[in-house]
Amino acid sequence: MLDFLWLVPLLPLAGAFWLGVAGRRMARRTVTLVGVGSAGLSFAAALGVAVAFAGLAETSIPVIKHYFTWLAAGSFRVEAGFYLDQLSLLMILVVTGVGFLIHVYSVGYMAHENGYYRFFAYLNLFMFFMLLLVLAGNYLLLFVGWEGVGLCSYLLIGFYYLRGPAANAGKKAFIVNRIGDFGFTLGLLFLFWQFHSLDYATVFSVASQMDPESAGLSEMGLSTTPLTVITLLLFAGAVGKSAQVPLYVWLPDAMEGPTPVSALIHAATMVAAGVYMVARSHVLFAHAPFSLTVVAVIGCLTAFYAATIALVQTDIKRVLAYSTVSQLGYMFLGLGVGAFAAGIFHLMTHAFFKALLFLAAGSVIHAMNGQQDIHQMGELRRKIPATYWTFLVATLAITGIPGLSGFFSKDEILWQAFTSQSVPFPWLLWLVGLVAALLTSFYMFRLVFLAFHGQARYTPETARKIHESPRVMTTPLVILALLSVVGGWVGFASPLGEPLGLANYLDRFLEPVFSSSTKLLHPELVSHAPTEEIALMGLTVLLALAGLAVAYTFYIRNPELANQLAGTFSQAYRILVNKYYVDELYHAVVIRPLHWLSNRVFWQVVDVGVVDGSVNGTAAWARQFGHWARRMQSGNTRSYGAWVVVGALVILVYFVRGFLVR
């Protein structure tokens, strides 16, 4: 089956092509068969690859497949090929598995929408580019997938292109990502300049032989060593693609797209690309400790910052959007402290419960006839029980309640941050991450209580229309709920797992990928008492329960407390509601000056004054010359004779003057 690895990305591409070319003439049932079928077959192919991969000897990994030479210039060659190891295998299973469930859900959610075939064509194309990104055998092919998911996010976020906010959100996502991608492109150029290759095997082999760069801080406080520069530029691309501070602003606005798009972007594709890229480049980052510190600090800051904004959001999808930004921060925190396997572990569990949260939110919106304001909901648990229970499972998972997937992966990251040897002040990173976990519990249970509990706040007319979603939508919810429960048990924490005979299987599975970097970053094995990790784990759980208790007090037991608190701290509340005025700041500092520069300089001066002035001036001169020349052609013989005489005199004067000079 490994010889047919190319089928995994090719099947969604074939579906996208077929729907794009002939989808307009297809019946909806045929569109569904092609769109969902291609995603399902891709998942089946990924499972077949996983089975074949399990039988390989360790010496045969990674599996490198070269299909043809893509670019050749002198000694420079780029092969179109795939690189399959434990990391890319896990990623294709997550992308195809979660992506397939989202495709199935979309059949019910988009059933009455115009552009049904176009939607599935975009979804298939999105899956193809993400699979190309994670399977790429070199950075240039990864870059194709990287830019492809950016293109598809623009198409899907702006799917309702006749709506102004949706069209603007699509453009915002595209432009903000171009900022990060500019740094990413520079990183690739510097990478080629340093290693004379973009092939993973070559780059990682050479980099692993290099001495780790010290912080190497110059007098300006920046490192000038090659790997540090390269990794910081690559991380700039990850900051844009994975919505980290300061380039996170596109992700909340991406909620203007259809809800299945939000689930796909936030769970299995797009935002996971930056996390995967840093993890794939672990050899480079491990040799640039300053860059790892930057990754950890940015991730930690983003986790806390986005969680504070989510505290006061009222749109059900925007709460989840800021939650995604925060959880991505946790992933980068894990990567930054050298816990690469823990970061990928959280990426996997997050794909399960965040896809479930968005799809369940879509089910709520579907039931409420498009209403997304949680203050206009309440008491929905009795009217849409399947949606409620699955949403509750995902909430328990993301808040870190023991036994569910988020508990295992988030606790692993916090523990690795606390005990890290590769970053300064690891206890501070752990503390900020711990506070972010408390905020996560509060805003998620606030969402549950306002949407599903308490007094109904919708109109009687809306109440009569509320109904549970069809089975084609609820079945993916149930499957994702099961994954949100059991998905974390493959990474059971050692202090709890060893007495029960359980092991951290995911960590062992990914160990061959990250072992060299782990040994480099943690050369000395520091032993910690199991009671220490259990104590920190217990503290995390207590904070999660505290967030639940505070949310229950504010929104169920005494709802007036929330309003009183908002009034008491009105200025802080206003800052959070307005998202720290970052969008307004960008508008004042970046957008307005660029508009002024474009209008007053590039348009009125350069375009009108210089370009149009030159073109129009030349045309005016030619017109005047033509008018004068036309007057010369009067048809009068005596006039022509006079001009002949004048010309002869001019020629005569010229020759006589030349003779006299000699």
KEGU-792357 format. One record per atom (N, C-alpha, C): x, y, z. Coordinates in steps of 0.1 Angstrom, whole numbers, plus 5000, padded with zeros to 4 digits. Example, Ala and Ser with C-alpha at 12.3 -4.5 7.8 and 13.67 -1.06 7.14 Angstrom:
<atoms>
513249435078;512349555078;513249675078;512849785071;513749895071;512950005079;
</atoms>
This chain:
<atoms>
500849885000;500050005000;500950135000;502150115005;503050235005;503350284991;503250194981;503550234967;502350314962;501250314969;500050394965;499850514974;500950554981;500750674990;500250794983;500550804970;500050924963;498550924962;497850814964;496450814963;495850904974;496450914986;495950984997;495651134994;496551204988;496251344984;495551354970;495751254961;495251264948;493751244947;493151164956;491751144956;490951274959;491251354969;490551474971;490751574959;491951574953;492251654942;491351614930;491251484928;490351444917;488951484919;488451474932;487151514935;486951664933;487951744937;487851894935;487751924920;488651854912;488651884897;487351844891;486851734894;485551684888;484451774892;484351814905;483251904909;483452044903;484652094902;484952224896;484552234881;484852124874;484552124859;483052094856;482551994863;481151944859;480151954870;480552014882;479652014893;478352094891;478452194883;477252274880;476152194873;476552094865;475552014858;475151884865;475751864877;475451744885;474251764894;473551654896;472551644906;473151654920;472451704930;473051714944;473551584949;472851474946;473251344951;474551304945;474751344932;476051304926;477151394932;476851524934;477851604941;478251554954;477251504962;477551454975;478451324974;478051244964;478851114962;480251144959;480551244950;481851274946;482651344957;482051444963;482651524974;482951444986;481951384992;482151305004;482951175001;482651114989;483250984986;484751004984;485251114978;486651124976;487351144989;486751214999;487351235012;487351105019;486251025018;486250895025;487250795019;487350795006;488350705000;489850745004;490050875005;491350925010;491650875024;490650885033;490750835046;491050685046;490350605038;490550465037;491950435032;492450515022;493850495017;494850525028;494550635036;495450665048;495450545058;494350485060;494350375069;495150255064;495050235050;495850125044;497350155045;497750285043;499150325045;499550295059;498750335069;499050305083;499350165086;498450075080;498649935083;499949885077;500249935064;501549895058;502749945066;502550065071;503650135078;503950055091;502950005097;503149935110;504049815108;504049755096;504849635094;506349665090;506749795089;508049825085;509049815096;510249785092;511349785102;511749925105;512349955116;512750085120;513750145110;514550055105;515650105095;515050155082;513750115079;513150155067;512350285068;512450345079;511650475082;512650585083;512450695076;511250735069;511250675055;509950665050;509750615036;509750735027;510750735018;510850855009;510550804995;509550874989;509050834975;509350954966;510150924955;510351024945;509550984933;508751074928;507851044916;508451094903;508851224904;509551284892;510251404896;511151444887;511951564889;511051694886;510851774896;509951884894;510752004888;511952034894;512752144889;514152104888;514852144878;516252114876;516952234869;517952274876;518752394871;520252364875;521052314866;522452284869;522452174879;523152194891;523152094901;521952094910;521152204909;519952214918;518852134912;518252044920;517151964917;516151954928;514851964924;513751944934;512951834929;512851734937;511951614934;510551634939;509651594931;508251584936;508051454942;508151454955;508051324963;507551344977;507251234984;506751234997;507651185007;507451225020;508351185031;507351135042;507351005044;506450945053;507250895065;506950945077;507450895089;506250895099;506550875112;505550875122;504751005123;505451115122;504751245123;503851265111;504251245099;503351275087;502251165087;502551045091;501450945092;500350985101;500751035113;499751085122;498951195117;499551285110;498951405104;497951365093;498351275084;497351235073;496151165079;496351085090;495151025096;494251125102;494751225109;493951335115;493251415104;494051455094;493451535083;492351465076;492651345071;491551275064;490451225072;490751185085;489651135093;488751245098;489251345103;488351455108;487751525095;488551545085;488051605073;486851525067;486951395067;485851315062;484551335070;484651345083;483551365092;482951505089;483751605087;483251735084;482551735070;483051665060;482351645048;480951585049;480851485057;479551415060;478651515066;479051585076;478251685083;477751795074;478651835064;478351945055;477151905046;476951775044;475751735035;474451785041;474351775054;473151825061;473151975063;474252035066;474352175070;474152265057;474752215046;474752305034;473652255024;472652175029;471752115020;470852215012;470652325018;469752425011;470452545007;471752535006;472552655002;472852644987;472952764981;473352774967;474852754966;475352704955;476752684954;477152554961;476252454962;476552334969;477752264963;477852254950;478952184943;480252254945;480152394945;481352474947;481952454961;481052444971;481452424984;482252294986;481752194981;482452064982;483752064973;483752134962;484952144954;486052214963;485752314970;486652384978;487152304990;486252234996;486552145007;487552035003;487351974991;488251874986;489551934983;489552044977;490852114973;491652154986;490952194996;491552225009;492252105015;491551985015;492151865020;493351825012;493351844998;494451804990;495651884994;495552014995;496652104998;497252075012;496352045022;496852015035;497651885035;497151785028;497851655027;499151665019;499151755009;500451785002;501451845011;500951935020;501852005029;502451905039;501651815045;502251725055;503051605049;502751575036;503451465030;504751505022;504851635020;505951685011;507251645016;508151605007;509451565010;510551675010;510151795007;511051905007;510252035010;511052135013;510452265018;509652335006;510152314994;509452384983;508152324980;507952184981;506752124979;505752154991;506352165003;505652205015;505052345012;505852435006;505452575004;504252574994;504152484985;503052474976;501752444984;501852344992;500652315001;500352425010;501452495015;501252605025;500452715018;500852755006;500152864999;498752814994;498652684992;497352634987;496252634998;496652605010;495652615021;495252755024;496252845021;495852995022;494853035012;495052985000;494153014989;492752954992;492652834997;491452764999;490752835011;491452885021;490852955032;490153075027;490853145018;490253265012;488953235005;488953124997;487753084990;486553044999;486952975010;485852915019;485353025029;486253105034;485853205043;484953305036;485253335024;484453425016;483453355007;483053235011;482053155003;480753235000;480253305011;479153395008;479653525004;480153524992;480853644987;479953764984;478653744983;477753854982;477553934995;477953875006;477853945019;479154015021;478954145024;480154225026;481154175037;480654145049;481554095060;482253965056;481553875048;482253755044;483353775034;483053865024;484053895014;485253965021;485054055030;486054125037;486954035046;486253935052;486953845061;487853755052;487453715041;488253635032;489553715028;489353845024;490453925020;491453945032;490853965044;491653985056;492553865059;491953745058;492653625060;493853615050;493553645038;494553625027;495653725029;495353855032;496353955033;497253935046;496653905057;497353885069;498353765068;497853665061;498753545059;499853585050;499653675040;500753715032;501853775040;501553845051;502553915059;503453805065;502853705071;503653595076;504453515066;503753495054;504353415043;505553485037;505553625038;506753695033;507953655041;507853645055;508953605063;509253455060;508253375058;508453235055;509253215042;508953295032;509653285019;511053325021;511353435028;512753475031;513453355039;512753295048;513353185055;513753075046;512953035036;513252935026;514552975018;514553105014;515753155006;517053145014;516953185027;518153175036;518453025038;517452945039;517652795041;518452735029;518052775017;518752725005;520152785005;520252905008;521652975008;522552905018;522052855029;522852795039;523152645036;522152575031;522352425029;522452385015;522252475005;522252444991;521252334987;520252324995;519252224992;517952255000;516852214995;515552225003;514952095006;515751985004;515251855006;515451825021;514351765027;514351735042;515551655046;515851545039;516851445042;518251515043;518451605033;519751675032;519851775043;518851865044;518851975053;519051915068;518251815071;518251765085;519551695088;520051625078;521351555080;522451655083;522551765075;523651855077;523451935090;522151975092;521952055104;522251975117;521951845117;522251765129;523651755132;524551785122;526051775125;526551915130;525752015129;526152145133;526152165148;526952245154;526952275168;525752365171;525052335182;523952425186;524352565187;523552655182;523952795183;523552845197;524452915203;524152975216;523153085214;522653145224;521753255223;522353355213;523653375214;524353455204;523753595203;523353655214;522753785213;523753895211;523453975201;524354085198;524054205207;524654315205;524454435213;522954485211;522354455200;521054495197;520054395203;520454285209;519554195215;519054085205;519654075193;519153985183;520253885179;519953765176;520953675172;521153685157;522353675153;522653695139;523253565133;523153455140;523653325135;522653275125;523153195115;522253155104;521053075108;521152975116;520052895119;518952965127;519453065135;518453145143;517653235134;518353295124;517653375114;516653295106;517153185102;516253095093;515053055101;515253005113;514052955121;513153065125;513653185128;512753295132;511953335120;512553335108;511753365096;510753265093;511053135094;510053025092;508953035102;509353075115;508253085125;507353205122;507853305115;506953415111;505853365103;506153275094;505053215086;504053135095;504653065105;503752995114;502853085122;503453205126;502653295133;501453345125;501553365112;500453405104;499453285102;500053175098;499153065094;498453005106;499053005118;498452945130;497953055139;497753175134;497053275141;497653305155;498953335156;499553375169;499753525169;499853575181;500153715183;501453755175;501453855167;500353955165;499553935152;499653825146;498953805133;497753715135;497053715146;495953635149;494653695144;494653825140;493353895138;492453845127;493053765118;492253715107;491253595112;491653525122;490953405125;489553425131;489353515140;488053545145;487053595134;487553675124;486753715113;486453605104;487253495104;486953385095;485653315098;485053345110;483753295113;482653325104;482953425095;481853465085;481653355075;482553255074;482353145065;481353045071;480952945063;480052845068;480652765079;479852725089;480452655101;481252535098;480952445088;481852335085;483252385081;483352505075;484652565071;485352595084;484652655093;485352695106;485852565113;485152455112;485652335118;486852285111;486852285098;487952235090;489252315092;489052455092;490152545094;490752525108;489952525118;490352525132;490852385137;490452285130;490652145136;491752075128;491552055115;492351955108;493252025098;493052145094;493852205083;494252345087;494852415078;495252555079;496052595092;495352605104;495952655116;496952545121;496752425118;497652315122;498952315113;498852385102;500052385093;501252445100;501152555107;502252625114;502852535124;501952465132;502452375142;503252255136;502652205125;503352095119;504652135113;504752255107;505952305101;507052315111;506752375123;507752385133;508252245138;507252165140;507552025145;508451955134;508051965122;508851905111;510251955111;510452085114;511752155113;512452145127;512152045135;512652045149;514152035150;514751975140;516251975140;516852115139;516252195130;516652335129;516452415142;515252405147;514952475159;515752435171;515952295172;516752245183;518152305184;518652345172;520052395171;519952555172;518852605174;518652755176;517852785188;518452765200;517652785213;516952915214;517553025209;516953155210;515553145203;515553085191;514253075184;513252995191;513752885198;512752805206;512152885217;513052975223;512453055234;511453155228;511653205216;510653295210;509353225208;509553095203;508353015200;507552995213;508252955224;507552935237;506953055242;507653175241;507053295247;505853345239;505953335226;504753375217;503653285220;503853155221;502753065223;502153085237;502953105247;502453125260;501653255261;502153365255;501453495255;500153475247;500153405236;498953395228;497853315236;498253205243;497353125250;496653205261;497353295268;496653375278;495853495272;496453555262;495853675256;494553645250;494453535241;493253505234;492153455244;492653385255;491653335265;490953455272;491653565274;491053685281;489953745272;490253745259;489253805250;487953715249;488153585249;487053485249;486153495260;486553555272;485753565284;484453645281;484453735272;483353835271;482653825257;483153735248;482453725235;481053665236;480153715228;478753675228;478353585216;479153595205;478953515194;479453375196;478653265195;479053135198;480353085190;480353125178;481553085170;482753165173;482653295177;483753375180;484453335193;483553285203;484153225215;485053115211;484653025203;485352915199;486652955190;486453065183;487653105175;488753155184;488453235194;489453275203;490053165211;489153065214;489652945220;490652865212;490452865199;491352805190;492752875190;492653005190;493953085190;494653055203;493953045214;494553015227;495152865227;494452775222;494952635222;496152615213;496152685202;497352685193;498552745201;498252845210;499352895218;499952785227;499052695232;499552585240;500452495232;500052465220;500852385211;502252445209;502352575206;503652635204;504452645217;503752655228;504452645241;505152515242;504352405239;504952275240;506152265230;506052305218;507152305209;508352385213;508052505219;509052595223;509952545234;509352465243;510152415255;510752275251;510652245238;511352115234;510551995235;509252015239;508351895240;507551875227;508251835216;507651835203;506551735203;506751615209;505651515209;504451565216;504651635227;503451685235;502751795226;503451875219;502751975210;501951905200;502451805193;501751725183;500551655190;500751595202;499651525209;498451625211;498751745215;497651845217;497051885204;497851885193;497251915180;496251805176;496551675179;495651565176;494351575185;494551585198;493351595206;492451715203;493151825201;492451945197;491651935185;492151855175;491451835163;490151765166;490051675175;488851605179;487851695185;488251755197;487251825204;486951965198;487852025191;487552155185;486652135172;486852025164;485951995153;484551975159;484451895170;483251875176;482551995181;483252085187;482752215193;482152295181;482852305170;482352385159;481152325152;481252195150;480052125144;478852125153;479052115166;477952125175;477352265175;478252365175;477852505174;477052525161;477452465150;476752475138;475352415139;475252305147;473952235149;473052335158;473652405167;472852505175;472352615166;473252665157;472852775148;471852725138;471952605134;470952535125;469552535132;469652495145;468352485152;467752615155;468552715157;468152855160;467952945148;467852875136;467552955124;468553065121;469853035124;470953135121;471353225133;470653215144;471053295156;472353245162;473353335164;474653305169;474953365183;474053455187;474253535200;473853445211;474753405220;474453315231;473453385241;473453515241;472453585250;471053565245;470853525233;469553495227;469153345227;469853275235;469653125236;469153085250;469652975255;469152935268;468252815268;468352725277;467452605279;467452525266;468452515259;468452435246;468752285249;469152255261;469552115263;468352015262;467152065264;466051975263;465551965249;465752065241;465252075227;466152005217;467452015220;468451955211;469451865219;468951755225;469751685235;471051625229;471051575217;472251515211;473351615209;472951735204;473851845203;474451885216;473551895226;473951935240;475051845246;474751715246;475651615252;476951605245;476951615232;478251615225;479051735227;478351855228;478951985230;479551975245;478851925254;479351915268;480551825269;480651715261;481751625261;483051705256;482851775245;483951855240;484451965250;483452025257;483852125267;484652065278;484151945283;484951875293;486351845288;486451805276;487751775270;488651895269;488252005264;489052125262;489452185276;488652175286;488952235299;489852145307;490152025303;491051935310;490551855321;489251815320;488651735330;489251595329;489651535340;490351405339;489551295332;490251215324;489651105316;489451145302;489351275299;489051315285;490351355278;490351365265;491551385257;492351505261;491651625263;492451745266;493151745279;492651665288;493351655301;494751595299;494951495291;496251435289;497251525282;496751575271;497651655262;498051795269;497051865275;497351985281;498251975293;497951875301;498851845313;500251815309;500451735298;501751705293;502551825289;501851925283;502552045279;502952125291;502052145300;502352225312;503452155321;503452025322;504451965329;505851975322;505851965309;507151985301;507652125302;506652225303;507052365304;507652385318;507152325328;507552345342;508952285344;509252175337;510552105339;511552125328;511252215319;512052235307;513452285311;514452235304;515852275306;516352365294;515452395284;515852465272;515452605271;514652655281;514152795280;514452855294;514652995294;514853055307;513453075314;513453075326;512253095334;511053005331;511352875330;510252785327;509052785336;509352815349;508152825358;507252935355;507753045349;506853155345;505953115333;506553045323;505752995312;504652905317;505052815327;504052725333;502952795340;503252905347;502252975355;501353045346;501853105335;500853175326;500053075319;500552955315;499752855309;498752805319;499052795331;498052755341;496952845343;497252975343;496153075344;495253075331;495953055320;495153035307;494152915308;494652805315;493752695316;492552725325;492752805335;491652855344;490652935335;491153025327;490253115319;489553025309;490252925303;489552835294;488352765300;488552715312;487452645318;486252745321;486552865325;485552965327;484752995315;485453035304;484653085292;483952975285;484452855286;483752745279;482552705287;482552695300;481352665308;480452785308;480952905307;480053015304;479252995292;479952955281;479252925268;478152815270;478552715277;477552605279;476352645287;476552715298;475452765306;474552865299;475152955292;474353055285;473552995274;474152905266;473452845255;472452735258;472852655267;472052535269;471252525283;471652615292;470952615305;470252745308;469752755320;469052875324;467752905317;467353025318;466053065312;466153085297;465153035290;465053055275;464953205272;465753255263;465753405260;465453425246;464853335239;464453345225;462953365225;462453405213;460953435212;460153305210;458853315214;458053195212;458053145198;458053235188;458153195174;459353115171;460553155177;461753085175;461652945182;461052945194;460952825202;460152715194;459152755186;458452655178;459252595167;460252665163;461052615151;462252535155;462652545168;463852475172;463752325171;464752255165;464652115163;466052055162;466151935165;467451865165;467951845150;469151855148;469751835135;469551695129;469551675116;469351545110;470451455114;470251325112;471251225116;472551245108;472551295096;473751305089;474651415095;474051495104;474851595111;475251545125;474351475132;474551435146;475551315146;475551225136;476451115136;477851155137;478351245129;479751295131;479951345145;478951415151;479151465164;479351355174;478651245173;478851135182;480151065181;480651055168;481950995166;483051075171;482951215169;483951305174;483951305190;482751295195;482651285210;483351165216;483251055209;483950935213;485450955212;485851015201;487351045200;487851145210;486951235214;487351335224;487451265238;486851155240;486951085252;488150995252;488350915242;489350805242;490650855235;490650965228;491751005220;493051035229;492851075241;493951115250;494650995256;493950875256;494450765264;495750705257;495950745245;497250695238;498450765243;498250875251;499350955257;499250965272;498950855278;498650855292;499950895300;499650995309;500851045317;501450935325;502850935325;503550825332;503250805347;503150905355;502850885369;501550805372;500550835363;499350765364;499250635357;499950635345;499850515337;500650395342;501850415348;502750305352;502050215362;501350275373;500750185382;499550105376;498950155365;497850085358;498350005347;499650005344;500149925333;499949985320;499750115320;499550195307;500750275304;500950305292;502150375287;501750485278;502650585277;502450695267;502850645253;501850575247;502150515234;502450615223;501750725224;501950825213;503450885214;503850905227;505250955228;506250855223;505950725226;506850625221;506850615205;505650635200;505450625185;506250735178;506150855184;506850975178;508350985182;508750905192;510150915197;511150905186;511050815176;512150815166;512250945158;511151015156;511151145149;511951245156;511651265169;512151375177;513351335186;513851215186;514751175196;516051255195;516551285184;517851355183;517751495189;516551565186;516351695192;516151695207;515451595211;515151575225;516451555233;517351475228;518651445234;519551575234;519451655224;520251775223;519751875233;518451895234;517851995243;517851955257;517751825260;517751765273;518851665275;520151705275;521251605275;521251525288;520851595299;520851525312;519451485316;519251365320;517951325324;517751365338;516851465340;516551515354;515351435359;515551365370;514551285376;513651375385;512351345384;511351415392;510551315400;510251345412;509351255419;507951245413;507451125411;506051115406;505051205413;505251215426;504351295434;504251445429;505451495424;505551635419;504651655407;504751565398;503951575386;502451555389;502151465398;500751435402;500251565409;501051625417;500551745424;500251855415;501151885405;500851985395;499651945386;499551825383;498351775376;497051805384;497151775397;495951805405;495651945406;496652035406;496452175406;495752225393;496152165382;495452205369;494052165370;493752045375;492351995376;491552085385;492152125396;491452205406;491052345399;491952395392;491652525385;490552505374;490552395367;489552365358;488152355365;488152295376;486852285384;486552415390;487552495393;487252635398;486652725387;487152705375;486552785364;485052745362;484752615363;483452565362;482552625373;483052615385;482252665397;481952815395;482952895391;482753045389;481753065378;481852995367;480853015356;479452975361;479352865368;478052825374;477452935383;478252985391;477853095400;477353215393;478053255383;477753375375;476553365366;476353245360;475453235349;474253145352;474253075364;473152985367;472653025381;473553025391;473053045405;472753195407;473553285402;473253435405;473653505392;472753505382;473153575369;473453715370;472953785380;473253935381;474653965385;475353865390;476753885394;477653925382;477353865371;478153895359;478054035355;476754085355;476554225351;477154325361;477054285374;477554375384;479154375383;479754265380;481154265378;481554345366;480854335355;481154405343;480954555346;480054595354;479854735358;480954785367;481354705376;482454745385;483754765378;484054675369;485254685361;484954725347;484254825345;483654865332;484754895322;485854955326;486954995317;487654865312;487954775321;488554655317;487654565308;486354565312;485354495304;485254555290;485254685289;485254755275;486454715267;487554715273;488854675266;488754535260;488254435269;488054305264;487054285253;485854355255;484854355245;485354405231;486154505232;486754555219;488054495216;488354375222;489554295218;490854375219;490954455229;492154535232;492354635221;491354665213;491454765202;492554735192;492954615191;494054575182;493654605167;492454565164;491954595150;491954745147;491554825157;491554965155;492955025154;493854965162;495255005162;495854975148;495654855143;496154825130;495554915119;494254945121;493655035111;494255175111;494555225123;495155355124;496655355120;497355255124;498855255121;499255205108;498455105103;498855035090;497855075079;496555045081;495655055070;495455195065;495155285074;494955425070;496155485063;497355475069;498555525062;498755465048;498455335047;498655275034;497555325024;496355345029;495355405020;495755545015;496255625025;496655765022;497855755012;498755665014;499955655005;499455614991;498555514991;498055464978;497255574970;496355644978;495555744971;496355874967;497055934977;497656064975;498956054968;499755944969;501055934963;501055844950;500755714952;500755624941;499755654931;498555694935;497455724925;497655864919;497455964928;497356104923;498756154918;499856114924;501156164920;501756074909;501955944913;502655854904;501755814892;500555764895;499755714884;499255834875;498555924881;497956034874;499056134869;499956174878;500856284875;501956234866;502556114869;503756074861;503355984850;502655874853;502355774842;501355834832;500155874838;499155934829;499656064822;500456144830;500956264825;501956244813;502756144815;503756114804;502956064791;502055964794;501355914782;500456014776;499656094784;498756194778;499556304772;500756344779;501556454773;502156414760;502556294759;503156254746;502056254735;500856204739;499756204729;499356344725;499356434735;498956574732;500056634722;501356604725;502356664716;502156604702;501956474701;501756414688;500556474681;499456494689;498256554683;498556694677;499356774685;499656914681;500556904668;501556814669;502456804657;501656764644;500756674646;499856624635;499056744630;498556824639;497656934635;498557034626;499757064631;500657154624;501057094611;501356964610;501756894598;500556894588;499356884593;498156884584;498057014578;498357124585;498157264579;499157284568;500357214569;501357224559;500857164546;500057064547;499456994535;498257064530;498457194525;497257274521;496757254507;497557184499;497057164485;497457284476;498057384481;498457504474;499857484468;499957494454;501257464448;502257574452;501857704453;502857804456;503357784471;502457734479;502857704493;503957594493;503657494486;504657384485;505957434480;505957524469;507157574464;507957654474;507257734482;507857814492;508557724502;507957614506;508557524516;509757454509;509757434496;510957374490;512157474490;511757594488;512857704488;513457714502;512557714512;512957724526;513957604529;513557484525;514357364528;515657374521;515657424509;516957434501;517857534508;517257654513;518057754519;518657694532;517957614540;518457554552;519657464549;519457384539;520557294535;521757364530;521557474522;522657554517;523457624529;522657674538;523357744550;524157644557;523657524559;524357414567;525657384560;525657364547;526857324540;527857444539;527357564537;528257684536;528957704550;528157684561;528757704574;529857604577;529557474572;530657374574;531857404566;531657464554;532857494546;533657604552;532957704557;533657814563;534457774576;533857684583;534557634596;535857564592;535857484582;537057414578;538057514573;
</atoms>
